[in-house]
Amino acid sequence: MAFSNSDTLKIVVVEDEMTMQLILKKYLSTLYQVEIFKDGVDAMAFLQQGNVPDLIISDLNTPVMGGLELTRQLRASDFFNAIPIIILSGEESSEMIIQCLEAGADDYLVKPFNPKELEARLRVVLRRIRK
């Protein structure tokens, strides 16, 4: 798998739940190139192969490496630290939201969510980085 060289914005989704993968793929692929991975390790391997997305959407609690650890690794990287990250989670605790934002996530959205809200948040984050 790799992104094509088109001008369409590229999004990496890290999500282990099959139903959520299908919903995100169906909804986002009408506007973006979307690659989906079951955990942060697979997503990092994809990035390290030279596939740099415009934005990453990651579930907080995927196996092996979840969204918080993925965010920390990306922010520690000289090459990937500018990629915007949106965390998705069923966890509504203020402590976890703060922890993710302080680790470098650009936004945090609680599941279940309205796909139109996710799209609006994507546009805001991308607008901030002028994409």
C-alpha positions as CSV (number, residue, x, y, z in Angstrom):
1,M,0.0,0.0,0.0
2,A,1.1,3.5,-0.7
3,F,-0.4,6.9,-1.5
4,S,-0.7,7.9,-5.1
5,N,1.0,11.0,-6.3
6,S,-2.3,12.9,-6.8
7,D,-3.0,16.3,-5.2
8,T,-5.7,14.8,-3.1
9,L,-5.0,15.2,0.6
10,K,-3.8,12.0,2.3
11,I,-5.0,10.7,5.7
12,V,-3.7,7.7,7.7
13,V,-6.3,6.2,10.0
14,V,-5.2,4.0,12.9
15,E,-8.2,2.0,14.1
16,D,-8.5,-1.7,15.1
17,E,-12.3,-2.0,15.2
18,M,-13.5,-3.2,11.8
19,T,-16.9,-1.4,11.9
20,M,-15.2,1.9,12.6
21,Q,-12.6,1.2,9.9
22,L,-15.4,0.8,7.4
23,I,-17.3,3.9,8.5
24,L,-14.1,6.1,8.4
25,K,-13.0,4.7,5.0
26,K,-16.4,5.1,3.4
27,Y,-16.9,8.6,4.8
28,L,-13.4,10.0,4.3
29,S,-12.5,8.4,1.0
30,T,-15.0,10.6,-0.9
31,L,-12.7,13.6,-0.2
32,Y,-9.3,12.2,0.8
33,Q,-6.8,9.3,0.0
34,V,-7.2,7.1,3.0
35,E,-4.9,4.3,4.3
36,I,-6.1,2.3,7.4
37,F,-3.9,0.5,9.9
38,K,-4.9,-1.7,12.8
39,D,-2.3,-0.2,15.2
40,G,0.4,2.5,15.5
41,V,3.2,0.1,14.7
42,D,1.8,-0.7,11.3
43,A,1.2,3.0,10.7
44,M,4.7,4.0,11.7
45,A,6.1,1.3,9.3
46,F,4.0,2.8,6.5
47,L,5.3,6.3,7.3
48,Q,8.9,5.1,7.5
49,Q,8.6,3.8,4.0
50,G,8.2,7.4,2.8
51,N,4.4,7.7,2.9
52,V,3.8,11.1,4.6
53,P,0.1,11.9,5.1
54,D,-1.4,15.3,5.5
55,L,-3.1,14.2,8.7
56,I,-3.4,11.2,11.0
57,I,-6.6,10.0,12.8
58,S,-5.8,7.5,15.5
59,D,-7.9,5.6,18.0
60,L,-6.6,6.0,21.5
61,N,-6.7,2.3,22.4
62,T,-5.4,0.2,19.5
63,P,-3.3,-2.9,20.3
64,V,0.5,-2.8,20.4
65,M,0.8,1.0,20.0
66,G,-2.2,3.3,20.7
67,G,-2.9,6.9,19.8
68,L,-1.1,8.4,22.8
69,E,2.2,6.5,22.2
70,L,1.9,7.1,18.4
71,T,1.5,10.8,19.1
72,R,4.5,10.9,21.4
73,Q,6.7,9.1,18.8
74,L,5.6,11.3,16.0
75,R,6.2,14.5,18.0
76,A,9.7,13.2,18.9
77,S,10.6,12.6,15.3
78,D,12.3,15.3,13.3
79,F,10.7,14.0,10.1
80,F,7.1,13.4,11.2
81,N,6.6,16.0,14.0
82,A,4.5,18.4,12.0
83,I,1.8,15.9,10.9
84,P,-1.5,16.9,12.5
85,I,-3.1,14.2,14.7
86,I,-6.7,13.8,15.7
87,I,-7.3,11.2,18.5
88,L,-10.6,9.2,18.6
89,S,-11.7,7.5,21.8
90,G,-14.6,6.2,23.7
91,E,-12.8,7.6,26.8
92,E,-14.3,10.9,27.9
93,S,-12.0,11.6,30.9
94,S,-10.6,15.2,31.0
95,E,-7.3,13.7,32.2
96,M,-6.9,11.6,29.1
97,I,-7.9,14.4,26.8
98,I,-5.4,16.7,28.4
99,Q,-2.7,14.1,28.3
100,C,-3.2,13.5,24.6
101,L,-3.3,17.3,23.8
102,E,-0.2,17.9,25.9
103,A,1.6,15.0,24.1
104,G,1.0,16.9,20.8
105,A,-2.4,15.8,19.5
106,D,-4.2,18.6,17.6
107,D,-7.7,17.5,18.6
108,Y,-9.6,14.8,20.5
109,L,-13.0,13.5,19.5
110,V,-15.1,11.2,21.7
111,K,-16.8,8.2,20.2
112,P,-19.5,7.8,19.1
113,F,-19.3,10.9,17.0
114,N,-21.1,12.5,14.0
115,P,-19.0,12.0,10.9
116,K,-19.8,15.6,9.9
117,E,-18.2,16.8,13.1
118,L,-15.1,14.8,12.3
119,E,-15.1,16.3,8.8
120,A,-15.4,19.9,10.3
121,R,-12.6,19.2,12.7
122,L,-10.4,17.9,9.9
123,R,-11.0,21.0,7.9
124,V,-10.1,23.2,10.9
125,V,-6.9,21.4,11.6
126,L,-5.9,21.4,7.9
127,R,-6.8,25.1,7.6
128,R,-4.5,25.8,10.4
129,I,-1.7,24.2,8.5
130,R,-3.0,25.7,5.2
131,K,-3.6,22.5,3.3
